[in-house]
Amino acid sequence: MKAKALVTVALAAAMVSASALSVSAGTLSNENPWGETEVIARIDGNSSGEVTYTIIIPDVIDFGTLEQPQINEDQYKDVGFTVKTGNTVEGLTPSQYIMLYVRDKTASVNGSNDFVIANKVDPTKTFKYDVYDTNPIGSALNINSNAMTSTRGYEFTSFTLANEEVQGTLRLNEHQLYGKDISELVGEYSGYMIFFSQIEGA
């Protein structure tokens, strides 16, 4: 995303002077003594304080084929992903950074905060998954372990440099399939993560 400064100013100027009148494209006369002239300006290119950056997010993250556990225990399926800045990050002050947020497309502050995939034919059939800001997970907590308090989503990571890379993980507990009639769950499932970036700091 590039925050490019492009400012266009248009002012209507109507001036009458007894000593000096400028007549060009418009014409004033004794019958029409009033006229207007459009005053315009343009500012292009990089202005002072402009921040330029790009962040590359995944097109698709695929859990593959889910399997029903044979015993009544947690059975996790993890899939890693990467987010990174592009070749250009310019204009940040020493105290500024680019914060990256993420949430489920269906999430809301006052509603469900869950990350979910839903059956494409019957969207009432859903499975939850968690998002981690590390890979491998180790002892890390999922970023959605607390309630989402902003419409931007959960804080995922921050960037200050070009070509900076952060690994993340999605984790789905296949225990959600335990004891279910698989014939009623067959099909393709999908959902959407919404990423949002903004410049923060002084």
C-alpha positions as CSV (number, residue, x, y, z in Angstrom):
1,M,0.0,0.0,0.0
2,K,1.3,3.4,-0.9
3,A,0.1,6.5,0.7
4,K,0.7,8.9,-2.1
5,A,0.0,12.6,-1.6
6,L,-2.1,14.1,-4.4
7,V,-3.7,17.3,-3.5
8,T,-5.9,19.3,-5.9
9,V,-7.1,22.7,-4.7
10,A,-9.9,24.6,-6.5
11,L,-11.0,28.0,-5.5
12,A,-13.6,30.2,-7.0
13,A,-12.4,33.8,-7.1
14,A,-14.7,36.6,-8.1
15,M,-13.1,40.0,-7.9
16,V,-14.1,43.4,-9.2
17,S,-11.6,46.2,-9.3
18,A,-12.4,49.7,-10.6
19,S,-8.8,50.3,-11.5
20,A,-7.8,47.0,-13.1
21,L,-9.9,44.2,-14.7
22,S,-8.4,41.1,-16.2
23,V,-10.3,39.9,-19.2
24,S,-9.2,36.6,-20.9
25,A,-11.5,33.6,-21.4
26,G,-14.3,35.3,-19.6
27,T,-15.7,38.7,-20.4
28,L,-17.1,41.3,-18.1
29,S,-19.3,44.1,-19.3
30,N,-21.7,46.8,-18.1
31,E,-24.5,44.2,-18.4
32,N,-22.5,41.4,-16.8
33,P,-20.0,42.9,-14.3
34,W,-19.4,39.7,-12.3
35,G,-17.3,36.7,-13.3
36,E,-15.4,33.8,-11.8
37,T,-12.0,32.3,-12.4
38,E,-11.1,28.8,-11.3
39,V,-7.7,28.7,-9.4
40,I,-6.1,25.2,-9.4
41,A,-3.0,23.6,-8.1
42,R,-1.4,20.2,-8.0
43,I,1.1,18.4,-5.8
44,D,2.6,15.2,-7.1
45,G,5.3,12.8,-6.0
46,N,6.7,12.1,-2.7
47,S,5.9,14.7,-0.1
48,S,7.7,15.2,3.2
49,G,6.6,12.6,5.8
50,E,5.1,10.2,3.3
51,V,5.2,6.5,4.2
52,T,5.4,3.9,1.5
53,Y,5.2,0.2,2.1
54,T,3.8,-3.1,0.9
55,I,2.9,-6.2,2.8
56,I,2.5,-9.6,1.2
57,I,-0.1,-11.9,2.6
58,P,-1.1,-15.5,1.5
59,D,-3.6,-16.0,-1.2
60,V,-4.7,-19.4,0.2
61,I,-3.9,-21.4,3.3
62,D,-4.9,-25.1,2.9
63,F,-5.6,-27.5,5.8
64,G,-5.9,-30.3,3.3
65,T,-8.1,-33.2,4.1
66,L,-9.4,-33.4,7.7
67,E,-9.5,-36.7,9.5
68,Q,-11.8,-37.9,12.2
69,P,-10.0,-39.0,15.4
70,Q,-10.6,-42.6,16.4
71,I,-10.3,-41.8,20.1
72,N,-11.8,-39.0,22.3
73,E,-8.6,-36.8,22.4
74,D,-7.4,-33.7,20.9
75,Q,-5.9,-34.2,17.4
76,Y,-4.4,-31.0,16.0
77,K,-3.7,-30.2,12.4
78,D,-1.2,-27.3,11.9
79,V,-0.5,-25.4,8.7
80,G,2.1,-22.7,8.5
81,F,2.0,-19.4,6.5
82,T,4.1,-16.4,5.9
83,V,3.5,-12.6,5.9
84,K,6.2,-10.2,4.8
85,T,7.0,-6.7,3.7
86,G,8.0,-6.1,0.1
87,N,11.2,-4.5,-1.2
88,T,10.2,-1.0,0.0
89,V,9.4,0.4,3.4
90,E,10.2,4.1,3.5
91,G,9.3,7.2,5.5
92,L,8.8,5.7,8.9
93,T,10.2,7.8,11.8
94,P,12.3,5.9,14.4
95,S,9.2,5.5,16.6
96,Q,6.8,4.4,13.9
97,Y,6.0,0.9,12.8
98,I,3.4,-0.8,10.6
99,M,1.0,-2.9,12.6
100,L,-0.7,-5.9,11.0
101,Y,-4.1,-7.0,12.3
102,V,-6.1,-10.1,11.4
103,R,-9.7,-11.3,12.0
104,D,-12.2,-13.7,10.6
105,K,-14.4,-12.2,7.9
106,T,-17.5,-12.9,9.9
107,A,-16.1,-11.7,13.3
108,S,-17.4,-8.6,15.1
109,V,-16.5,-6.9,18.4
110,N,-19.9,-7.6,19.9
111,G,-20.5,-10.9,18.2
112,S,-18.5,-14.0,17.4
113,N,-14.7,-13.6,17.4
114,D,-14.0,-17.1,16.1
115,F,-11.9,-18.0,13.1
116,V,-14.0,-20.5,11.1
117,I,-14.3,-22.5,8.0
118,A,-17.8,-23.4,6.7
119,N,-19.2,-26.0,4.4
120,K,-19.7,-24.4,0.9
121,V,-23.1,-26.1,0.4
122,D,-24.4,-25.8,4.0
123,P,-22.7,-22.9,5.8
124,T,-24.3,-23.9,9.1
125,K,-21.7,-26.6,9.3
126,T,-18.5,-25.0,10.6
127,F,-15.2,-25.8,12.3
128,K,-13.2,-23.4,14.4
129,Y,-9.4,-22.8,14.1
130,D,-6.9,-20.7,16.0
131,V,-4.2,-18.3,14.7
132,Y,-0.7,-18.2,16.1
133,D,2.0,-15.6,15.3
134,T,4.8,-18.1,15.3
135,N,5.8,-21.4,13.6
136,P,6.3,-23.8,15.2
137,I,3.8,-23.1,17.9
138,G,5.8,-24.3,20.9
139,S,4.3,-22.9,24.1
140,A,2.8,-19.8,22.4
141,L,-0.8,-18.8,22.9
142,N,-3.1,-18.3,20.0
143,I,-3.7,-14.6,19.2
144,N,-7.5,-15.1,19.5
145,S,-7.3,-16.5,23.1
146,N,-8.9,-13.2,24.3
147,A,-11.9,-11.4,23.0
148,M,-11.5,-9.2,19.9
149,T,-11.8,-5.5,21.1
150,S,-11.2,-3.7,17.8
151,T,-12.9,-3.8,14.4
152,R,-9.3,-4.0,13.0
153,G,-9.0,-7.5,14.5
154,Y,-6.3,-9.1,16.6
155,E,-2.7,-7.7,16.6
156,F,-0.6,-10.2,14.6
157,T,2.8,-8.6,14.1
158,S,4.5,-5.3,13.3
159,F,7.1,-4.3,10.7
160,T,9.7,-1.6,10.3
161,L,12.0,-2.9,7.6
162,A,11.8,-4.0,3.9
163,N,11.9,-7.8,3.3
164,E,10.9,-8.5,6.9
165,E,9.3,-11.9,7.3
166,V,7.1,-13.4,10.0
167,Q,5.9,-17.0,10.2
168,G,2.4,-17.9,11.5
169,T,0.4,-21.0,12.1
170,L,-3.2,-22.0,11.8
171,R,-4.3,-24.8,14.1
172,L,-7.5,-26.8,13.7
173,N,-8.5,-29.4,16.4
174,E,-9.8,-32.4,14.5
175,H,-11.5,-33.5,17.7
176,Q,-14.4,-31.4,16.5
177,L,-15.1,-34.3,14.1
178,Y,-15.1,-36.9,16.8
179,G,-18.3,-38.9,17.1
180,K,-19.9,-37.2,14.2
181,D,-21.5,-38.9,11.2
182,I,-18.9,-38.1,8.5
183,S,-21.4,-38.6,5.7
184,E,-23.2,-35.5,7.0
185,L,-20.1,-33.5,6.9
186,V,-18.5,-34.3,3.6
187,G,-17.7,-31.4,1.2
188,E,-15.4,-28.5,0.7
189,Y,-14.9,-26.0,3.6
190,S,-13.6,-22.4,3.4
191,G,-13.4,-19.2,5.3
192,Y,-11.6,-15.8,5.0
193,M,-9.0,-14.1,7.2
194,I,-9.1,-10.3,6.8
195,F,-5.8,-8.5,7.2
196,F,-5.5,-4.8,8.0
197,S,-2.4,-2.7,8.2
198,Q,-1.8,0.8,9.6
199,I,1.0,3.0,10.6
200,E,1.3,3.4,14.4
201,G,3.6,5.2,16.8
202,A,4.5,8.8,17.1
